[in-house]
Amino acid sequence: MKTRTILRHSLTHLFIIGLGVFMIYPVIWMIVSSFKPNNMIFSDPGIIPKAVTIENYLTGWKGYAGTSFGTFFVNSLTMCAVAIVGNVISCSMAGYAFARLKFAGRGLWFAVMMATLMLPGHVTLVPRYILFNTFGWVGSYLPILVPKFLATDAFFVFLLVQFMRSLPKEVEEAAIIDGCGKIGVFLRIIIPLASPALVTTALFTFLWTWDDFFNHLLYLTSPDTFTVSRALRTFVGDAGAVNNWGGALAMSTLSIIPAFILFFSLQKYFVQGITTTGIKG
Amino acid sequence: MTAFESLHDETKASFWVRKTSGMIKFLRRNAVAYLFLAPWLLGFLVLTLYPMIYSLGLSFTNYDFTQPNATQWIGLGNYLKMFGSVFGLSEFTASTGELMRVDPYYMKSLSVTLTYVFVSVPLKLIFALAVAMLMNQKLRGVPFYRAVYYIPTLLGGSVAIAVLWRKLFEKDGLINGVLTGVGFTDLPGWITNPNYALGTLILLTVWQFGSSMIIFLAGLKQIPQEYYEAASVDGANKVRQFFSITIPLLSPVILFNLVIQIIGAFQAFTQAYIIGGGKGGVLNSTLFYTLHLYIQGWTYHEMGYASAMAWVLLLIIAVITAVVFRSSSWWVSYGVGE
């Protein structure tokens, strides 16, 4: 009986590992191939390269239109940093109001917020574009960043409401007795206690802003403002006929590094974010 | 009469006093809350509600971004442009007297998208559930495995992976290299063949089952082990246990995943855009709805038409979501008592 269980477990392990390797094989292949000489990339499906070179990284890094990938990375990182600040401030404020404050119209606004969770963004697309264009914002980061300061990502508002509702009320009540106002409670008690949910918010804001392509395609017009995702697309071109596939794979590999680092250092926040809101993906 | 009038004046005055003090009271009671709500409320009004109404209005016009002054009201013209082919039309006279052509690609984009949604979502959920059940055993290393299986989801939405995918499925790409290695010959270029192009995109979506898997795993952990023990004492085999215990108790989670994934799948864009090279692929075989909308609105500047398309998309998603919720009353059970 005992040996049978061990055998069964070993088979399950083997199966899970086998399927897992199969699943991430494309990603591993991309990373390995980025170190292969350009002419060997597609003739060689194996993951042990016959020759190793960093040539692809050097040529790819040069970018195009006189703008290097260094600029694209700085652009993406700056955009993500500002987006995180915006989402953390605006979504935690809205989350606190919905989770902890009583006010006229709360039920209505909460229902509205929940409805926007399911709303496809395309119905607001054209007017937003027209609006941002009249402000003269097209071509800048403002159309992408200003909405973050206005809590338009309802997912995070919902996440923070859920989290703040689960916090114990006692500390808050004690603070109120000690003369702390609502703003004080928010800054001194709610924010510190909600920090795990705020980390989740920051994490997914980073990933979504980093990976976002559609808004960058709409609003970024000149190469020196391009983000990594927008730049990669132009780098590959319409027909995908670029000769420098090695460079494209090398830059693609670099572009997924931040996601990897965040994922493996902050794994528990991922699970929390996904299970409380069913985050898309 | 005069007495009544003066009385009336008095009540009027006191009414205003009461009203003002009531407003002050209202503000005192709610001001702080609305202060916290202000960014969201402003965002909702300016960036969601107003644009929604605006785009509904635009959907009845021929608004062209490059010549906004030439905008005319065309009634249901844009909607007929979408669905005209259903009535056998190829062109029609709009209310302005102008001849309008029915969009020859709209129905194609709709059918591509519906196929994509109704094939990829069930496959993804079945896969996610199967893997979640595999992981829901007392095994060492499950957190590590879970992380590995989540990697495709972590990266899948990026341009990098779309670029990779296009390379993998090309005629002389990795997939064909491997298949040739195991003896296949005469292989197609998967991306460039209209019969298979959508399939590669579906595969790319199913590959990203990580989020659904994690949600299923959390749901599976909630099912008490005793149920399974009791069932196996009663002689129910694993298959029977799956259909009588796992599926019913997991049904709220299945519903949740289903709705989230359907809504997401209808809006898929990046992967189709990159893999199709900014167009709908060979013979428009990967012309996703949102891609078509983008091309109409931003390549041809037909933003009135794009707005109408967006509203139809909203309606389609709303109807399908409503149908799923309605149907849930006979397949979703909340709690054991039911």
Interface residues (C-beta under 8 A of the other chain):
Chain A: H9 T12 H13 F15 I16 I17 L19 G20 M23 I24 P26 V27 W29 M30 F42 S43 D44 P45 I89 S90 C91 M93 A94 Y96 A97 F98 L101 K102 F103 A104 G105 R106 W109 V112 M113 T116 M118 L119 P120 G121 H122 V123 T124 L125 V126 P127 R128 Y129 I130 L131 P147 F149 L150 A151 T152 V157 G181 K182 I183 F186 L207 W210 D211 F213 F214 L217 L218 V228 S229 R230 L232 R233 V236 G237 D238 A239 G240 W245 A248 L249 M251 S252 T253 S255 I256 A259 F260 F263 F264 Q267 F270 V271 I274 T275 G278 I279 K280 G281
Chain B: F26 R29 N30 V32 A33 Y34 F36 L37 A38 P39 W40 L41 L42 G43 F44 V46 L47 T48 Y50 P51 M52 Y54 S55 L56 L58 F65 V131 L134 M135 Q137 L139 G141 P143 Y145 A147 V148 Y149 Y150 I151 P152 T153 L154 L155 G156 G157 S158 V159 A160 I161 V163 L164 W165 R166 K167 L168 E170 D172 G173 L174 G177 V178 G181 W207 Q208 G210 S211 I214 I215 A218 F256 N257 V259 I260 I263 G264 F266 Q267 F269 T270 Y273 I274 G277 G278 K279 T290 L293 Y294 G297 W298 M303 A306 S307 M309 A310 W311 L313 L314 I317 T321
